[in-house]
Amino acid sequence: MLDPKNNPFGNASKIGSKVNKENISPHTMQDDLDVLSGKIIEKKRMDPKSIQNDATKGKNESEIGSPFTGSLPHQIQSDISPKVETHIPETEKHQDFKADKMSMKEKEKTLPKYSPTKSLKWNKILILVLSVVIILVFVAGGYYFWTTRSSVGPVAQPQPPEPPEEPVIDVPSERFSTENPNYLNVEVENVAADDITQLLNQTAIEVRESKIKVPVEFLVADDNNNPIAFSRFAYLFQLNFSSETLSSLEENFSLYLYNDNENVKLGMTIDFKDKEKIAAGMTNEEETLVKNLSNLFFGADVEKENISFNDGKYKNYSIRYVNLDEQETISLDYALTDNHLVIGTSKITERAILDKVENDESLEDSSDSNVINDEENLENAESVDDTDTEVSE
């Protein structure tokens, strides 16, 4: 038990008497909050008896102070305070709390509150503005297009694209002409028979390489492309004819190179004056004809003893020939056309030259007939003019 002397409240009986005589008002945290908020509340004067009754209600006896010892329960001792109505000054701490509370209220007032309806409204406004801008751009573009189109003249129709040009293939020009005579130039003053043979061999190789399948005609000429007379060429190339035969021949002649199965053969045509005389003269020279014309074989050894010519036929041409080898690929053939003595060094060469000469002669005949017809027409026209003149007179 507590010693009354050591009790901080002094004599319990005295305290109890004071409590009974004075009103005690308990001070709570709500009072502090009311003071801070500026509210002035009338303090209830509480009756100590009611306090004691409330405190002892439902309590065990051990929790209630003993009336015999004069002690009070610990809770009542802490709750009871002397009735003093004093105004508690606002300390710095209270002032800070109040200021913080006021600032929080101001912030609540100043901060904007989020409103979903307001945000949706601004989105609608933005979409409307963008739509108006886009419509204006399209209208302006259409107006500009319309004005420029009406001011510009008629638009030219697009031309169809030109087809791409086919690449031009450079075809090497023919070394020799097959339609017109080619020139075979020789130095008339200083040329020998061997030189002419070498020139003919070289030209024959070129003809073979050109793969030409028809006889190629050459006019033997000097360096100025002036044709050489046959009598002069026969002398230079050592073609030996009797004087009777030479007198029956003209000065116009041509040489031919023909690719006979990759073996180029030589032939020639000579104009004649009289067909019967040249036919008789060639028959008389058959025994020595191969020897006299041996240079036509490019230097090959073709001389034979007891040579006998035979008769042949090709189209309307009578051919005299003699074979000079066992394979019958080399021979001496000659025939007479209406205007030419045709000589060949093989059967195929002779026939190819005859075909070409026949074609050329037919062209000459047609051109001559055209000239004659033109002359006759001109004469007829002149005679008609003369008749008209006489009638008018």
C-alpha positions in Angstrom: 0.0 0.0 0.0 1.1 3.5 -0.6 2.4 5.7 2.1 0.3 8.8 2.4 3.4 10.8 2.8 4.9 9.5 -0.3 1.8 10.0 -2.4 2.3 12.8 -4.9 -1.3 13.9 -4.5 -0.8 14.3 -0.7 -3.5 13.3 1.7 -6.1 11.4 -0.2 -8.9 12.6 2.0 -7.9 16.1 1.3 -7.8 15.6 -2.4 -11.1 13.9 -2.3 -12.6 16.8 -0.4 -11.2 19.2 -3.0 -12.6 17.2 -5.8 -16.0 17.2 -4.2 -15.9 20.9 -3.8 -14.6 21.9 -7.2 -15.8 21.0 -10.7 -13.2 19.2 -12.9 -13.3 19.5 -16.7 -11.3 16.9 -18.6 -9.0 18.2 -21.4 -9.1 16.1 -24.6 -7.5 16.3 -28.0 -10.7 17.5 -29.5 -10.4 20.6 -27.4 -7.0 21.2 -29.0 -8.4 20.7 -32.5 -11.3 23.1 -31.7 -8.8 25.7 -30.5 -6.7 25.3 -33.6 -9.8 25.6 -35.9 -10.8 28.8 -34.0 -13.9 27.4 -32.4 -14.8 28.5 -28.8 -16.8 25.8 -27.1 -18.3 26.1 -23.7 -16.7 23.7 -21.4 -19.0 21.5 -19.6 -18.6 21.5 -16.0 -18.6 17.9 -15.1 -19.7 16.7 -11.7 -17.0 14.6 -10.0 -19.7 12.3 -8.9 -20.8 11.6 -12.4 -17.2 11.1 -13.4 -16.7 8.7 -10.6 -19.9 6.8 -11.3 -18.9 6.6 -15.0 -15.5 5.5 -14.1 -16.6 2.8 -11.6 -19.4 1.5 -13.7 -18.5 -2.0 -14.9 -15.2 -2.0 -13.1 -13.9 -4.5 -10.7 -13.3 -3.5 -7.2 -9.6 -3.9 -7.7 -9.8 -1.3 -10.5 -11.7 1.2 -8.3 -9.7 2.9 -5.7 -10.1 1.7 -2.2 -12.1 4.1 0.0 -10.3 2.9 3.0 -6.8 3.7 1.7 -7.8 6.9 0.0 -6.1 5.9 -3.2 -7.6 6.5 -6.7 -7.5 4.4 -9.7 -4.6 5.2 -12.1 -7.0 6.1 -15.0 -9.0 8.5 -12.9 -5.9 10.1 -11.5 -4.7 10.8 -15.1 -8.1 12.1 -16.3 -8.9 14.3 -13.3 -7.4 17.8 -13.6 -8.3 20.8 -11.6 -11.0 23.0 -13.0 -9.1 25.7 -14.7 -10.4 27.6 -17.7 -7.3 28.8 -19.3 -6.6 29.8 -22.9 -3.8 27.7 -24.3 -1.6 29.9 -26.4 -0.9 28.7 -29.9 2.7 27.5 -30.0 4.9 27.6 -33.0 4.2 24.0 -33.7 0.5 24.6 -33.7 0.9 27.5 -35.9 2.9 25.5 -38.4 0.3 22.8 -38.4 -2.4 25.3 -39.0 -0.5 26.9 -41.8 0.1 23.6 -43.5 -3.5 22.8 -43.2 -4.5 26.1 -44.8 -1.9 25.6 -47.6 -3.4 22.2 -48.3 -6.8 23.7 -48.6 -5.6 26.4 -50.9 -3.9 23.8 -53.1 -7.1 21.8 -53.3 -8.8 25.0 -54.4 -6.2 25.9 -57.0 -5.5 22.5 -58.6 -7.8 21.9 -61.6 -9.9 18.8 -61.3 -9.8 16.3 -64.2 -13.1 16.2 -66.1 -13.6 13.4 -68.7 -16.4 15.3 -70.4 -14.2 18.4 -70.8 -11.4 16.3 -72.5 -13.9 14.7 -74.8 -15.2 18.1 -75.8 -11.7 19.3 -76.8 -11.1 16.1 -78.9 -14.3 16.8 -80.8 -13.2 20.4 -81.4 -9.8 19.2 -82.7 -11.3 16.7 -85.1 -13.7 19.3 -86.4 -10.9 21.8 -87.0 -8.8 19.2 -88.9 -11.8 18.2 -91.0 -12.4 21.8 -92.0 -8.7 22.2 -92.9 -8.7 19.1 -95.1 -11.8 20.1 -96.9 -10.4 23.6 -97.6 -7.2 22.0 -99.0 -9.2 19.8 -101.4 -11.4 22.7 -102.5 -8.3 24.9 -103.1 -6.6 22.1 -105.1 -9.6 21.5 -107.2 -10.0 25.2 -108.0 -6.4 25.5 -109.0 -6.6 22.4 -111.2 -9.7 23.7 -112.9 -8.3 27.1 -113.6 -5.0 25.8 -114.9 -6.7 23.2 -117.1 -9.0 25.8 -118.7 -6.1 28.2 -119.4 -3.9 25.6 -121.0 -4.4 24.7 -124.7 -5.4 21.3 -126.0 -3.1 18.6 -124.7 -1.3 16.7 -127.4 -2.3 13.1 -127.6 0.5 10.8 -126.5 2.2 9.2 -129.4 2.5 5.4 -129.4 6.1 4.5 -128.5 8.2 3.8 -131.5 9.3 0.2 -131.8 12.9 -0.2 -130.8 15.3 -0.2 -133.7 16.7 -3.5 -134.6 20.4 -3.7 -134.1 22.2 -3.3 -137.4 24.4 -6.2 -138.1 27.5 -5.2 -140.0 27.6 -7.6 -142.9 31.0 -7.6 -144.5 30.7 -6.4 -148.1 31.3 -9.0 -150.8 34.8 -9.1 -152.0 33.6 -9.8 -155.5 30.5 -8.9 -157.4 28.4 -11.7 -159.1 26.3 -9.3 -161.1 28.9 -7.1 -162.7 32.5 -7.8 -163.9 35.3 -7.3 -161.5 38.7 -5.8 -162.5 41.9 -7.8 -162.5 44.7 -5.3 -162.8 48.0 -6.2 -164.3 51.1 -4.1 -165.1 51.0 -4.3 -168.9 54.6 -3.0 -169.4 56.4 -5.3 -167.0 54.2 -8.3 -166.4 55.1 -11.9 -167.3 53.1 -15.1 -167.7 54.2 -16.3 -164.2 53.1 -13.0 -162.7 49.7 -13.4 -164.2 49.5 -17.1 -163.0 50.4 -16.0 -159.4 47.8 -13.2 -159.5 45.2 -15.7 -160.7 46.1 -18.2 -157.9 45.8 -15.6 -155.2 42.4 -14.4 -156.6 41.2 -18.0 -156.8 41.9 -18.5 -153.1 39.9 -15.4 -152.3 37.0 -16.6 -154.4 37.0 -20.0 -152.6 37.0 -18.3 -149.2 34.1 -16.2 -150.2 31.9 -19.3 -150.7 30.5 -17.9 -154.0 28.7 -20.6 -155.9 28.5 -18.9 -159.3 31.2 -18.0 -161.8 32.9 -14.7 -160.9 33.6 -12.6 -164.0 36.9 -10.5 -164.3 37.9 -7.9 -166.8 41.7 -7.8 -167.3 42.8 -4.2 -167.2 45.8 -2.0 -166.6 46.4 0.1 -163.5 43.9 2.7 -164.7 41.1 0.1 -165.2 41.4 0.3 -169.0 40.5 -3.2 -170.4 43.3 -5.0 -172.2 42.7 -6.4 -175.7 42.6 -10.1 -176.0 45.5 -10.3 -178.5 47.6 -8.4 -176.0 46.6 -10.6 -173.1 47.2 -13.8 -175.2 50.7 -12.5 -175.9 51.4 -11.7 -172.2 49.9 -14.9 -170.8 51.3 -17.1 -173.6 48.0 -18.4 -175.0 49.0 -19.6 -178.4 46.4 -19.6 -181.1 47.0 -19.8 -184.8 46.9 -16.6 -186.8 43.7 -17.8 -188.6 41.9 -18.3 -185.3 43.1 -15.0 -183.8 41.9 -13.2 -186.9 38.4 -14.7 -186.3 38.3 -13.4 -182.7 37.3 -10.0 -181.3 39.3 -8.1 -178.7 36.6 -8.3 -176.0 37.0 -11.1 -173.5 36.5 -12.1 -169.9 38.1 -14.5 -167.4 35.9 -16.5 -165.0 36.9 -18.2 -161.7 34.5 -20.9 -160.5 34.5 -22.8 -157.2 34.1 -26.4 -158.4 33.8 -28.4 -155.2 36.4 -26.4 -153.4 38.7 -26.5 -156.4 38.7 -23.2 -158.2 38.8 -23.6 -161.9 39.5 -21.0 -164.7 37.5 -20.3 -167.8 37.1 -17.6 -170.4 34.8 -16.2 -173.0 35.9 -14.4 -176.2 33.7 -12.6 -178.7 34.1 -13.8 -182.3 33.5 -12.3 -185.7 32.3 -15.3 -187.7 30.9 -18.4 -186.1 31.7 -20.8 -189.0 35.3 -19.7 -189.3 36.0 -19.9 -185.5 34.4 -23.4 -185.4 36.6 -24.6 -188.3 39.7 -23.0 -186.8 39.2 -24.6 -183.3 38.7 -28.0 -184.9 41.9 -27.7 -186.7 43.8 -26.8 -183.5 42.4 -29.6 -181.3 45.6 -31.7 -181.6 47.8 -28.9 -180.0 45.1 -27.0 -178.2 45.8 -28.5 -174.7 49.5 -27.6 -174.9 48.8 -24.1 -176.3 46.3 -23.3 -173.5 48.2 -25.0 -170.6 48.5 -21.8 -168.6 44.7 -21.9 -168.0 45.3 -24.9 -165.6 47.4 -22.8 -163.1 50.6 -24.6 -164.0 49.4 -28.1 -163.7 51.0 -30.8 -166.0 48.2 -31.6 -168.4 50.1 -32.4 -171.6 49.2 -35.8 -173.0 50.0 -37.7 -176.2 47.4 -38.7 -178.7 44.7 -36.3 -177.4 41.3 -36.9 -178.9 38.3 -34.6 -178.4 34.8 -35.9 -177.9 31.4 -34.5 -178.6 29.1 -33.5 -175.8 25.7 -31.8 -175.4 24.4 -29.4 -172.8 21.0 -27.7 -173.4 21.2 -26.4 -176.9 25.0 -26.2 -176.9 27.4 -28.6 -178.7 30.5 -29.1 -176.6 33.9 -30.5 -177.6 35.9 -31.8 -174.6 38.9 -34.0 -173.6 39.4 -35.4 -170.1 42.9 -34.9 -168.7 42.8 -37.0 -165.5 41.4 -40.4 -164.5 38.9 -38.8 -162.1 37.6 -36.7 -164.9 37.8 -33.5 -162.8 40.2 -31.7 -165.1 39.3 -31.3 -168.8 39.4 -28.9 -171.7 36.0 -28.0 -173.0 34.9 -25.4 -175.5 31.5 -24.4 -177.1 30.1 -21.7 -179.3 27.1 -19.6 -178.4 25.6 -17.0 -180.7 28.3 -14.4 -179.8 31.0 -16.1 -177.7 33.7 -18.8 -177.7 33.4 -20.4 -174.2 36.4 -22.3 -172.8 36.4 -24.2 -169.5 38.9 -26.4 -167.6 36.3 -28.8 -166.2 32.9 -30.1 -167.3 31.0 -28.3 -164.4 33.0 -25.1 -165.0 32.1 -25.1 -168.7 28.4 -25.6 -168.0 28.3 -22.9 -165.2 29.9 -20.4 -167.6 27.4 -21.3 -170.4 24.5 -20.6 -168.0 25.9 -17.3 -167.0 26.6 -16.3 -170.6 23.1 -17.4 -171.7 21.6 -15.3 -168.9 23.7 -12.2 -169.8 22.9 -12.6 -173.5 19.1 -12.8 -172.8 19.4 -9.6 -170.8 21.3 -8.0 -173.6 18.7 -9.1 -176.1 15.8 -7.8 -174.0 17.6 -4.5 -173.5 18.3 -4.3 -177.3 14.7 -5.0 -178.1 13.6 -2.3 -175.7 15.9 0.1 -177.4 14.5 -0.9 -180.8 11.0 -0.5 -179.6 11.7 2.9 -178.1 13.2 4.0 -181.4 10.2 2.7 -183.4 7.8 4.4 -181.0 9.7 7.6 -181.4 9.6 7.4 -185.2 5.9 6.6 -185.1 5.3 9.7 -182.9 7.3 11.9 -185.3 5.3 10.6 -188.2 2.0 11.3 -186.4 3.2 14.9 -185.7 4.1 15.4 -189.4 0.6 14.1 -190.4 -1.1 16.5 -188.0 0.9 19.4 -189.4 -0.1 18.6 -193.0 -3.8 18.4 -192.0 -3.7 21.7 -190.2 -2.2 23.3 -193.2 
